[in-house]
């Protein structure tokens, strides 16, 4: 994961990749980043990040990199659990790694069967 800066909730590599993609793919002109929850396991939720048009019930969250703002839309369900999150971009061609990641900074709250009283 890229170096986390407490003033930013996106790494420099993710910010640059976002800018590069938006500048070079005209099909994404009216699309924004969207984060969904993909499932739940013992280690907490899984997340996906894509470029999409916002959906009717999506919740807008801004992510910051220095003085720049990127609009991110979350499904209503995801917005309940992704209060504090960090977006990174991993690129390692040697190991065929090339994707954005989402880290929920509150993930420890959602490990195991957190909805059951202990």
C-alpha positions, 0 to 999 in steps of 0.5 A: 500500500502507498504511504498514507497521509492523514490529510489525504485519503488517496495515495499519490499513485492512485491519484495519478492513475485516476487522472491518467485514466480520466485524461486518456479514456474519453468513454469515462468523461461523465463517469466517476469512481464508485465503491461497492461492497463485494461480500463479507468474510471473517476478515470483514468486507471486500470492496470493488472500485470502478468507473461508473455513472452515479446511481439514483441512491448512491452517496457522494463522498469526496476524496482528497489529494492535497488541494484536489478533490475526486468525487467518489460514489458509494452504494447506500449500503457501502456508505454505512460501513465506509466512513473512513477509507483509503484508496491506493493503486498497486502496480507490479507488472512482474507479478501481474498486479495492476489495480486500485484497492480500497482499505476501510480504516475501520475494518476491525469493527466488521471482522467476524459476525459483528452483528451478533452480540457477544 
